[in-house]
Amino acid sequence: MDKSLNLTKNEVAAWLGKSPADFSREDIVRFITENDVEMVNFMYPAADGRLKTLNFVINSLEYLETILTLGERVDGSSLFQFISAGSSDLYVVPRYRTAFVDPFAPVKTLTMLCSFFDKDGHPLASSPEVTLDKACRRFTEATGLHFHAMGELEFYVIAPDPGSFPATDQRGYHESGPFAKFNDFRTLCMSYIARTGGQIKYGHSEVGNFTLNGLVYEQNEIEFLPVDARDAADQLMLAKWVIRNLASKMDLNVTFAPKITIGKAGSGLHVHMRLMHPDGRTAMLTPARTLSEAALRGIAGIMDLAPALTAFGNTNPTSYFRLVPHQEAPTNVCWGDRNRSVLVRVPLGWTAEADMCAEANPGNPTPADTDASRKQTFEIRSADGSADIYQLMAGLAVAVRHGFEMPDALDVARHTYVDVNIHSAENAPKLASLATLPVSCGDSASCLEARAGVFTDKDVFSQAMIDGVCSHLRAQDDEKARHALEDPDKMLEMVKDHFHCG
């Protein structure tokens, strides 16, 4: 048995003694037949950003092997706007590596995520999951590196105000109980997400907390470990599904909406990225522990395509209530070290020579084989819970690859770097030299259309997908939506419409 599985919370991996990447059809059949599994669920993402579910009762071994091998038909026109009713039949086929025991099912159920295939049995070019797969493969073909990602999933938990131990308004960062009311809920969510195979880094309460109309609103965050971007997207999708289901069972409400009221912290979906050699070494740092040329090129690619990327990461009008000046959410296209006012941040990466472990724990030096360099990432801070997670991850993979293809990438990285607060008066000239992010869904659609060729290059995004994204954004008709920031009632009306986005 793989020793790395000793602590896994995924029941299937623990029972099989295998990494999920190595699951076979025979493994799935054996787990089902020897563990009294009564049902199988197929789950797959649709255009609204949510997972859909198809249930199967296992009534014979022949039927089980059939659905595991051939999948099943679904109505694509009910899942994606770009598929017409006249040619809507699609196949969904399970990906064995995603198997987990459903923690919410009333009978023992094995659930797997699926891939879409068209009528000819080819991967559906315009499906989000296939697009991400192509983006990652094209990235590796162009660079020889692997594209890893991880998400920081922020959300508000909402419940009647108990009236005791009130938290300090907008000072909830890493708060403990009893001032933080939903730590137990968050940790239970983390446990359930781990059972689905999610690789979690940590969880904590976030800055935002307030009371309104007898309800307490408390912001939380669950952050994941960096993995292959395809797995990172699957994990985020399942995490949102877990959090909502658990909240429903506990009579709580949750929202991933980017902004829910004026003057309080909004929720983002920050995405960290790292570039890795096939042998597991990082490509992010030089031997001197400074950012490598590969990392700088990747950042430059994001700088060049940042306005267009909002089309995947900021998909409803309330997204642009969050992306306003003088808050932690970014508005200008720039990057920096440890600077939270920038679009792309390079966080602390354990690059100092000091042995902090030995300092905190005398007699316990850091083991010689510890590779802290693998922890270095860079993160984009613009996206939010409205994002189509697969499209966003695919867009980021395209953008980072684009940086490797830009002849002036290092100049772009140099020009867009800031190590100051760009919103302070003395830095006004630097601020004026930087491009800005879109201010509405319609603006975002125009930015994507202007750079569509980069995303469709090498057959990553289909033109149909690009057209569908732009059509959805323009349908929001939100060119004047930011005026709602001056009218709390109008803003709350719009927030209500998008409260359960993504």
RODO-2510 file (C-alpha; in nm, 4 decimals, decimal comma):
residues 502
     n   res          X          Y          Z
     1     m     0,0000     0,0000     0,0000
     2     d     0,1157     0,3517    -0,0831
     3     k     0,2294     0,5025     0,2508
     4     s     0,1021     0,8435     0,1357
     5     l    -0,2498     0,7000     0,1696
     6     n    -0,2173     0,6266     0,5420
     7     l    -0,4001     0,9459     0,6343
     8     t    -0,6357     0,9764     0,3383
     9     k    -0,9973     1,0596     0,4228
    10     n    -1,1248     0,9253     0,0886
    11     e    -1,2853     0,5917     0,1799
    12     v    -1,2366     0,4476    -0,1696
    13     a    -0,8635     0,5256    -0,1781
    14     a    -0,8141     0,3930     0,1753
    15     w    -0,9986     0,0669     0,1075
    16     l    -0,8270     0,0031    -0,2260
    17     g    -0,4869     0,1131    -0,0968
    18     k    -0,4415     0,3095    -0,4186
    19     s    -0,3968     0,6676    -0,5235
    20     p    -0,7140     0,7908    -0,6990
    21     a    -0,5103     0,8517    -1,0143
    22     d    -0,4633     0,4746    -1,0366
    23     f    -0,8272     0,3690    -0,9918
    24     s    -0,9454     0,1241    -1,2612
    25     r    -1,2920     0,0061    -1,3605
    26     e    -1,2192    -0,3238    -1,1866
    27     d    -1,1325    -0,1324    -0,8670
    28     i    -1,4622     0,0552    -0,8776
    29     v    -1,6602    -0,2649    -0,9352
    30     r    -1,4798    -0,4418    -0,6505
    31     f    -1,5383    -0,1534    -0,4094
    32     i    -1,9089    -0,1400    -0,4957
    33     t    -1,9715    -0,5138    -0,4754
    34     e    -1,7703    -0,5729    -0,1570
    35     n    -1,8924    -0,2683     0,0368
    36     d    -2,2686    -0,2999    -0,0088
    37     v    -2,2920     0,0122    -0,2259
    38     e    -2,6521     0,0431    -0,3439
    39     m    -2,6332     0,3379    -0,5814
    40     v    -2,3969     0,5181    -0,8168
    41     n    -2,4208     0,8905    -0,8891
    42     f    -2,2759     1,0670    -1,1917
    43     m    -2,2063     1,4389    -1,1429
    44     y    -2,1033     1,6951    -1,4057
    45     p    -2,0843     2,0754    -1,4353
    46     a    -2,3300     2,2751    -1,6444
    47     a    -2,3268     2,6290    -1,7790
    48     d    -2,4648     2,7718    -1,4537
    49     g    -2,1483     2,6610    -1,2728
    50     r    -2,3244     2,4015    -1,0576
    51     l    -2,2865     2,0252    -1,0475
    52     k    -2,5765     1,8213    -1,1865
    53     t    -2,6557     1,4669    -1,0692
    54     l    -2,7760     1,1447    -1,2337
    55     n    -2,8666     0,8534    -1,0018
    56     f    -2,8355     0,4797    -1,0768
    57     v    -2,9647     0,1877    -0,8691
    58     i    -2,7215    -0,1008    -0,9051
    59     n    -2,9435    -0,3974    -0,9894
    60     s    -2,6886    -0,6268    -1,1577
    61     l    -2,3175    -0,6600    -1,2196
    62     e    -2,3789    -0,6386    -1,5946
    63     y    -2,5624    -0,3072    -1,5570
    64     l    -2,2890    -0,1686    -1,3289
    65     e    -2,0143    -0,2539    -1,5776
    66     t    -2,2221    -0,1064    -1,8602
    67     i    -2,2635     0,2367    -1,7014
    68     l    -1,9010     0,2428    -1,5873
    69     t    -1,7861     0,1657    -1,9427
    70     l    -2,0382     0,3380    -2,1681
    71     g    -2,1727     0,6115    -1,9419
    72     e    -2,5209     0,7450    -2,0167
    73     r    -2,7047     0,9901    -2,2437
    74     v    -2,8032     1,3381    -2,1205
    75     d    -2,9809     1,6367    -2,2754
    76     g    -2,7018     1,8798    -2,3559
    77     s    -2,9367     2,1620    -2,4539
    78     s    -3,0662     2,1718    -2,0954
    79     l    -2,7108     2,1996    -1,9636
    80     f    -2,5450     2,4396    -2,2088
    81     q    -2,6962     2,7288    -2,4044
    82     f    -2,4648     2,6736    -2,7012
    83     i    -2,6150     2,3294    -2,7750
    84     s    -2,9324     2,3322    -2,9831
    85     a    -3,2302     2,1091    -2,9051
    86     g    -3,1988     1,9524    -3,2513
    87     s    -2,8591     1,7973    -3,1703
    88     s    -2,8653     1,7882    -2,7956
    89     d    -2,7797     1,4293    -2,7017
    90     l    -2,4489     1,3989    -2,5181
    91     y    -2,2740     1,1169    -2,3365
    92     v    -2,1454     1,1485    -1,9796
    93     v    -1,8722     0,8992    -1,8904
    94     p    -1,7337     0,8699    -1,5360
    95     r    -1,3752     0,9490    -1,4464
    96     y    -1,2792     0,6718    -1,2047
    97     r    -1,0140     0,8813    -1,0295
    98     t    -1,2864     1,1098    -0,8898
    99     a    -1,4760     0,8333    -0,7039
   100     f    -1,5876     0,8971    -0,3470
   101     v    -1,8566     0,7772    -0,1067
   102     d    -2,1328     1,0378    -0,0998
   103     p    -2,1468     1,1775     0,2574
   104     f    -2,5051     1,3010     0,2146
   105     a    -2,6795     1,0060     0,0488
   106     p    -2,9440     0,8196     0,2534
   107     v    -2,8109     0,4854     0,1240
   108     k    -2,4489     0,3979     0,0538
   109     t    -2,3680     0,5679    -0,2752
   110     l    -2,0536     0,5978    -0,4850
   111     t    -2,0246     0,9252    -0,6755
   112     m    -1,7980     1,0111    -0,9679
   113     l    -1,7476     1,3203    -1,1793
   114     c    -1,7970     1,2776    -1,5534
   115     s    -1,6615     1,3987    -1,8848
   116     f    -1,8836     1,4972    -2,1774
   117     f    -1,8640     1,3343    -2,5223
   118     d    -2,0466     1,4275    -2,8425
   119     k    -2,2589     1,2051    -3,0692
   120     d    -1,9468     1,0693    -3,2389
   121     g    -1,7853     0,9719    -2,9103
   122     h    -1,5326     1,2559    -2,9147
   123     p    -1,4670     1,4797    -2,6122
   124     l    -1,7140     1,7699    -2,6295
   125     a    -1,4953     2,0581    -2,7454
   126     s    -1,7038     2,3256    -2,5736
   127     s    -1,7467     2,1574    -2,2365
   128     p    -1,5661     2,3327    -1,9495
   129     e    -1,3831     2,0223    -1,8274
   130     v    -1,2537     1,9315    -2,1741
   131     t    -1,1435     2,2909    -2,2324
   132     l    -0,9387     2,2836    -1,9117
   133     d    -0,7832     1,9513    -2,0075
   134     k    -0,6780     2,0930    -2,3454
   135     a    -0,5410     2,4081    -2,1833
   136     c    -0,3216     2,2056    -1,9456
   137     r    -0,1979     1,9758    -2,2209
   138     r    -0,1135     2,2678    -2,4510
   139     f     0,0687     2,4372    -2,1646
   140     t     0,2904     2,1331    -2,1100
   141     e     0,3493     2,0872    -2,4839
   142     a     0,4664     2,4497    -2,5130
   143     t     0,6744     2,4755    -2,1955
   144     g     0,7678     2,1254    -2,0804
   145     l     0,6217     2,2190    -1,7402
   146     h     0,3077     2,1231    -1,5508
   147     f     0,0466     2,3814    -1,4499
   148     h    -0,0658     2,3509    -1,0885
   149     a    -0,3304     2,5566    -0,9127
   150     m    -0,5195     2,5885    -0,5873
   151     g    -0,8189     2,7955    -0,4853
   152     e    -0,9018     3,0083    -0,1837
   153     l    -1,2776     2,9637    -0,1454
   154     e    -1,4402     3,2485     0,0482
   155     f    -1,8052     3,2428     0,1555
   156     y    -2,0453     3,3897     0,4087
   157     v    -2,2382     3,1752     0,6560
   158     i    -2,5704     3,3271     0,7653
   159     a    -2,7923     3,2421     1,0651
   160     p    -3,0054     3,4112     1,3328
   161     d    -2,7953     3,6329     1,5593
   162     p    -2,7554     3,4637     1,9017
   163     g    -2,6726     3,8000     2,0564
   164     s    -2,3775     3,6724     2,2594
   165     f    -2,0036     3,7298     2,2130
   166     p    -2,0399     3,9628     1,9131
   167     a    -1,7404     3,9714     1,6831
   168     t    -1,5725     4,3022     1,6039
   169     d    -1,7203     4,4351     1,2814
   170     q    -1,4899     4,3657     0,9834
   171     r    -1,2231     4,2239     1,2159
   172     g    -1,3030     3,8547     1,1872
   173     y    -0,9714     3,7417     1,0369
   174     h    -0,8680     3,4112     1,2002
   175     e    -1,1112     3,4741     1,4878
   176     s    -1,1691     3,1915     1,7361
   177     g    -1,4895     3,0876     1,9066
   178     p    -1,7063     3,2005     2,0715
   179     f    -1,6590     3,5292     1,8828
   180     a    -1,6518     3,3315     1,5564
   181     k    -1,9843     3,1475     1,5406
   182     f    -1,9311     2,9011     1,2564
   183     n    -1,5870     2,7490     1,3102
   184     d    -1,7438     2,4091     1,3804
   185     f    -1,9475     2,4282     1,0606
   186     r    -1,6386     2,5170     0,8574
   187     t    -1,4286     2,2358     1,0035
   188     l    -1,7092     1,9868     0,9371
   189     c    -1,7202     2,1112     0,5770
   190     m    -1,3451     2,0549     0,5534
   191     s    -1,3841     1,6991     0,6810
   192     y    -1,6550     1,6233     0,4248
   193     i    -1,4553     1,7831     0,1416
   194     a    -1,1570     1,5659     0,2353
   195     r    -1,3826     1,2602     0,2067
   196     t    -1,4563     1,3563    -0,1539
   197     g    -1,0815     1,3644    -0,2232
   198     g    -1,0211     1,7358    -0,1713
   199     q    -0,6645     1,8252    -0,0755
   200     i    -0,7146     2,0991     0,1837
   201     k    -0,4409     2,3284     0,3103
   202     y    -0,6353     2,4978     0,5907
   203     g    -0,9503     2,6863     0,6866
   204     h    -1,0221     2,9946     0,8949
   205     s    -1,2682     3,2736     0,9587
   206     e    -1,2174     3,5747     0,7327
   207     v    -1,2376     3,9515     0,7742
   208     g    -1,6069     3,9980     0,6986
   209     n    -1,8639     3,9782     0,9757
   210     f    -2,1712     4,1887     1,0468
   211     t    -2,5311     4,1691     1,1633
   212     l    -2,8265     4,2788     0,9538
   213     n    -3,1997     4,2415     1,0211
   214     g    -3,1444     3,9970     1,3071
   215     l    -2,9007     3,7777     1,1123
   216     v    -2,5290     3,7312     1,1647
   217     y    -2,3134     3,7148     0,8517
   218     e    -1,9724     3,5547     0,9045
   219     q    -1,7131     3,5163     0,6317
   220     n    -1,5059     3,1970     0,6128
   221     e    -1,2337     3,0640     0,3873
   222     i    -1,1155     2,7162     0,2911
   223     e    -0,7864     2,7016     0,1039
   224     f    -0,6585     2,4051    -0,0926
   225     l    -0,3161     2,2590    -0,1657
   226     p    -0,1648     2,3080    -0,5122
   227     v    -0,2361     2,0168    -0,7455
   228     d    -0,2759     1,9673    -1,1190
   229     a    -0,5173     2,2413    -1,2322
   230     r    -0,7682     1,9819    -1,3567
   231     d    -0,7886     1,8287    -1,0110
   232     a    -0,7975     2,1751    -0,8511
   233     a    -1,1116     2,2625    -1,0500
   234     d    -1,2828     1,9344    -0,9564
   235     q    -1,2044     1,9929    -0,5898
   236     l    -1,3468     2,3458    -0,5906
   237     m    -1,6667     2,2287    -0,7584
   238     l    -1,7135     1,9533    -0,5021
   239     a    -1,6280     2,1875    -0,2157
   240     k    -1,9076     2,4287    -0,3091
   241     w    -2,1460     2,1330    -0,3383
   242     v    -2,0434     2,0048     0,0066
   243     i    -2,0697     2,3444     0,1769
   244     r    -2,4180     2,4101     0,0400
   245     n    -2,5477     2,0627     0,1234
   246     l    -2,4125     2,0716     0,4760
   247     a    -2,5522     2,4213     0,5324
   248     s    -2,8929     2,3032     0,4158
   249     k    -2,8873     2,0088     0,6573
   250     m    -2,7877     2,2381     0,9462
   251     d    -3,0481     2,5076     0,8696
   252     l    -2,7804     2,7604     0,7770
   253     n    -2,7524     2,9679     0,4628
   254     v    -2,4307     3,0266     0,2698
   255     t    -2,3374     3,2462    -0,0223
   256     f    -2,0317     3,2651    -0,2471
   257     a    -2,1588     3,5948    -0,3937
   258     p    -1,8816     3,8489    -0,4546
   259     k    -2,0527     4,1332    -0,2690
   260     i    -2,3606     4,1240    -0,0480
   261     t    -2,3803     4,4716     0,1056
   262     i    -2,2101     4,8106     0,1000
   263     g    -1,9101     4,8698     0,3242
   264     k    -1,8458     4,5060     0,4143
   265     a    -1,5807     4,2675     0,2838
   266     g    -1,6630     4,0915    -0,0402
   267     s    -1,5760     3,7297    -0,1174
   268     g    -1,3185     3,6356    -0,3779
   269     l    -1,1931     3,3171    -0,5342
   270     h    -0,8201     3,3786    -0,5340
   271     v    -0,6304     3,1242    -0,7421
   272     h    -0,2672     3,0402    -0,6671
   273     m    -0,0542     2,8941    -0,9453
   274     r     0,2818     2,7247    -0,9623
   275     l     0,4892     2,5875    -1,2494
   276     m     0,6484     2,2488    -1,1947
   277     h     0,9061     2,0336    -1,3718
   278     p     0,7918     1,6772    -1,4559
   279     d     1,0201     1,5395    -1,1834
   280     g     0,8400     1,7415    -0,9153
   281     r     1,0891     2,0279    -0,8834
   282     t     0,9557     2,3815    -0,8851
   283     a     1,0216     2,6064    -1,1831
   284     m     0,9218     2,9139    -0,9819
   285     l     1,2581     3,0088    -0,8307
   286     t     1,6215     3,0580    -0,9285
   287     p     1,9005     2,8941    -0,7259
   288     a     1,9246     3,2294    -0,5447
   289     r     1,5566     3,1913    -0,4437
   290     t     1,4341     3,4829    -0,6530
   291     l     1,1501     3,4534    -0,9044
   292     s     1,2595     3,2625    -1,2118
   293     e     1,2225     3,3779    -1,5707
   294     a     0,9496     3,1148    -1,6120
   295     a     0,7513     3,2659    -1,3234
   296     l     0,7991     3,6198    -1,4565
   297     r     0,6815     3,5135    -1,8011
   298     g     0,3757     3,3475    -1,6522
   299     i     0,2907     3,6622    -1,4574
   300     a     0,3414     3,8739    -1,7700
   301     g     0,0943     3,6579    -1,9610
   302     i    -0,1669     3,7170    -1,6929
   303     m    -0,0936     4,0906    -1,6999
   304     d    -0,1521     4,0975    -2,0758
   305     l    -0,4802     3,9030    -2,0644
   306     a    -0,6137     4,0128    -1,7246
   307     p    -0,9090     4,2208    -1,8508
   308     a    -1,0259     3,9302    -2,0704
   309     l    -0,9903     3,6802    -1,7846
   310     t    -1,2661     3,8565    -1,5917
   311     a    -1,5092     3,7096    -1,8481
   312     f    -1,4479     3,3698    -1,6845
   313     g    -1,3886     3,4814    -1,3260
   314     n    -1,6404     3,7644    -1,2719
   315     t    -1,9641     3,6723    -1,4407
   316     n    -2,2475     3,8715    -1,2847
   317     p    -2,3116     4,2393    -1,2060
   318     t    -2,2310     4,2061    -0,8359
   319     s    -1,8768     4,0994    -0,9309
   320     y    -1,8116     4,4605    -1,0222
   321     f    -1,9409     4,5895    -0,6880
   322     r    -1,6342     4,4155    -0,5424
   323     l    -1,3781     4,5327    -0,7999
   324     v    -1,3724     4,8961    -0,6911
   325     p    -1,0772     5,1206    -0,5931
   326     h    -0,9326     5,1537    -0,2434
   327     q    -1,0277     4,8065    -0,1224
   328     e    -0,8302     4,4801    -0,1136
   329     a    -0,9928     4,3621    -0,4366
   330     p    -0,7833     4,4729    -0,7361
   331     t    -0,8784     4,7253    -1,0027
   332     n    -0,5467     4,7830    -1,1809
   333     v    -0,3360     4,5408    -1,3825
   334     c    -0,0192     4,5072    -1,1759
   335     w     0,1650     4,2613    -0,9547
   336     g     0,3890     4,2704    -0,6511
   337     d     0,5503     4,0860    -0,3628
   338     r     0,3264     4,0391    -0,0579
   339     n     0,1189     4,3388    -0,1738
   340     r    -0,2569     4,2793    -0,1316
   341     s    -0,3644     4,5783    -0,3406
   342     v    -0,2301     4,4253    -0,6629
   343     l    -0,3979     4,1973    -0,9161
   344     v    -0,1301     3,9263    -0,8941
   345     r     0,0454     3,8779    -0,5618
   346     v     0,3620     3,6800    -0,4969
   347     p     0,3098     3,5678    -0,1356
   348     l     0,5743     3,4717     0,1162
   349     g     0,7412     3,1563    -0,0074
   350     w     0,9749     3,0358     0,2678
   351     t     1,2722     3,1664     0,0697
   352     a     1,4674     3,3047     0,3672
   353     e     1,7732     3,1178     0,4938
   354     a     1,6590     3,1270     0,8588
   355     d     1,5537     2,8036     1,0295
   356     m     1,2268     2,9128     1,1894
   357     c     1,1454     2,5603     1,3061
   358     a     1,4642     2,5382     1,5133
   359     e     1,4054     2,8870     1,6518
   360     a     1,0531     2,8009     1,7649
   361     n     1,1461     2,4474     1,8753
   362     p     1,5042     2,4288     2,0069
   363     g     1,6673     2,0995     1,9183
   364     n     1,4352     2,0410     1,6221
   365     p     1,6012     2,1784     1,3086
   366     t     1,4278     2,1684     0,9728
   367     p     1,5054     1,8299     0,8103
   368     a     1,7689     1,8542     0,5400
   369     d     1,5415     1,7043     0,2760
   370     t     1,2617     1,9610     0,3275
   371     d     1,1947     2,1372    -0,0031
   372     a     1,0364     2,4691     0,0928
   373     s     1,0725     2,5982    -0,2634
   374     r     0,7692     2,3911    -0,3685
   375     k     0,5518     2,6232    -0,1607
   376     q     0,6193     2,9289    -0,3789
   377     t     0,3190     3,0393    -0,5849
   378     f     0,1713     3,3496    -0,7422
   379     e    -0,1994     3,4274    -0,7054
   380     i    -0,4565     3,6176    -0,9073
   381     r    -0,6975     3,8061    -0,6800
   382     s    -0,9699     3,9269    -0,9162
   383     a    -1,1950     3,6182    -0,9553
   384     d    -1,4937     3,5478    -0,7322
   385     g    -1,7569     3,2840    -0,6564
   386     s    -1,9498     3,3606    -0,9761
   387     a    -1,6637     3,2122    -1,1807
   388     d    -1,7020     2,9189    -1,4129
   389     i    -1,4241     2,7328    -1,2350
   390     y    -1,3154     2,5153    -1,5301
   391     q    -1,3167     2,8062    -1,7745
   392     l    -1,1264     3,0230    -1,5264
   393     m    -0,8571     2,7597    -1,4703
   394     a    -0,8340     2,7025    -1,8470
   395     g    -0,8065     3,0752    -1,9084
   396     l    -0,5252     3,1033    -1,6539
   397     a    -0,3383     2,8124    -1,8141
   398     v    -0,3708     2,9863    -2,1517
   399     a    -0,2570     3,3182    -2,0043
   400     v     0,0517     3,1716    -1,8379
   401     r     0,1428     2,9860    -2,1586
   402     h     0,0886     3,3128    -2,3482
   403     g     0,3568     3,4693    -2,1306
   404     f     0,6089     3,2133    -2,2557
   405     e     0,5145     3,3076    -2,6125
   406     m     0,5347     3,6874    -2,5656
   407     p     0,8695     3,8248    -2,6902
   408     d     0,8385     4,1226    -2,4540
   409     a     0,7180     3,9254    -2,1514
   410     l     1,0010     4,0300    -1,9215
   411     d     0,9498     4,3969    -2,0116
   412     v     0,5775     4,3628    -1,9379
   413     a     0,6582     4,2051    -1,6010
   414     r     0,9022     4,4841    -1,5226
   415     h     0,6571     4,7615    -1,6146
   416     t     0,3619     4,6208    -1,4206
   417     y     0,5525     4,5466    -1,0992
   418     v     0,4677     4,7638    -0,7989
   419     d     0,6034     4,7492    -0,4445
   420     v     0,3973     5,0366    -0,3064
   421     n     0,0369     5,1241    -0,2318
   422     i    -0,0667     5,2411    -0,5762
   423     h    -0,3718     5,4211    -0,4365
   424     s    -0,1684     5,6689    -0,2303
   425     a    -0,1338     6,0213    -0,3692
   426     e     0,2436     6,0070    -0,4160
   427     n     0,2081     5,7037    -0,6431
   428     a    -0,0493     5,8588    -0,8758
   429     p     0,1882     5,8613    -1,1782
   430     k     0,2448     5,4855    -1,1454
   431     l    -0,1282     5,4245    -1,1097
   432     a    -0,1982     5,6262    -1,4239
   433     s     0,0429     5,4094    -1,6240
   434     l    -0,1407     5,0857    -1,5433
   435     a    -0,4279     4,9288    -1,7344
   436     t    -0,7549     4,8746    -1,5474
   437     l    -0,9936     4,5841    -1,5132
   438     p    -1,3439     4,5998    -1,6659
   439     v    -1,6191     4,7747    -1,4707
   440     s    -1,9151     4,5646    -1,5886
   441     c    -2,0088     4,2335    -1,7473
   442     g    -2,0550     4,4066    -2,0824
   443     d    -1,7104     4,5645    -2,0568
   444     s    -1,5659     4,2234    -1,9705
   445     a    -1,7298     4,0677    -2,2781
   446     s    -1,5690     4,3314    -2,5002
   447     c    -1,2273     4,2584    -2,3473
   448     l    -1,2682     3,8860    -2,4152
   449     e    -1,3814     3,9435    -2,7732
   450     a    -1,0774     4,1618    -2,8361
   451     r    -0,8390     3,8849    -2,7239
   452     a    -1,0431     3,5796    -2,8270
   453     g    -0,7738     3,4628    -3,0677
   454     v    -0,5317     3,3939    -2,7837
   455     f    -0,7857     3,1668    -2,6128
   456     t    -0,8948     2,9826    -2,9282
   457     d    -0,5326     2,9342    -3,0426
   458     k    -0,4185     2,5721    -3,0439
   459     d    -0,7838     2,4626    -3,0213
   460     v    -0,8175     2,5265    -2,6471
   461     f    -1,1354     2,7348    -2,6227
   462     s    -1,3917     2,6817    -2,8963
   463     q    -1,5366     2,9881    -3,0649
   464     a    -1,8802     2,8619    -2,9602
   465     m    -1,7731     2,8746    -2,5957
   466     i    -1,6286     3,2265    -2,6330
   467     d    -1,9481     3,3423    -2,8034
   468     g    -2,1598     3,1804    -2,5318
   469     v    -1,9630     3,3487    -2,2536
   470     c    -1,9911     3,6900    -2,4184
   471     s    -2,3616     3,6434    -2,4860
   472     h    -2,4220     3,5579    -2,1200
   473     l    -2,2244     3,8601    -2,0017
   474     r    -2,4004     4,1016    -2,2356
   475     a    -2,7390     3,9655    -2,1289
   476     q    -2,6692     4,1066    -1,7804
   477     d    -2,7192     4,4568    -1,9278
   478     d    -2,5196     4,6061    -1,6403
   479     e    -2,3348     4,9001    -1,7946
   480     k    -2,4831     5,1294    -1,5274
   481     a    -2,4904     4,8750    -1,2449
   482     r    -2,2130     5,0411    -1,0455
   483     h    -2,4474     5,3328    -0,9806
   484     a    -2,6268     5,0918    -0,7457
   485     l    -2,3349     5,1343    -0,5045
   486     e    -2,4847     5,4754    -0,4305
   487     d    -2,8290     5,3249    -0,3641
   488     p    -2,8263     5,0501    -0,0963
   489     d    -3,1806     4,9348    -0,1775
   490     k    -3,1020     4,8975    -0,5473
   491     m    -2,7788     4,7155    -0,4673
   492     l    -2,9503     4,4702    -0,2302
   493     e    -3,2094     4,3984    -0,4983
   494     m    -2,9325     4,3029    -0,7423
   495     v    -2,7493     4,1011    -0,4754
   496     k    -3,0673     3,9012    -0,4108
   497     d    -3,0831     3,8067    -0,7800
   498     h    -2,7279     3,6656    -0,7693
   499     f    -2,7091     3,5474    -0,4061
   500     h    -2,6537     3,1815    -0,4987
   501     c    -2,4315     3,2345    -0,8010
   502     g    -2,1891     2,9731    -0,9224
***
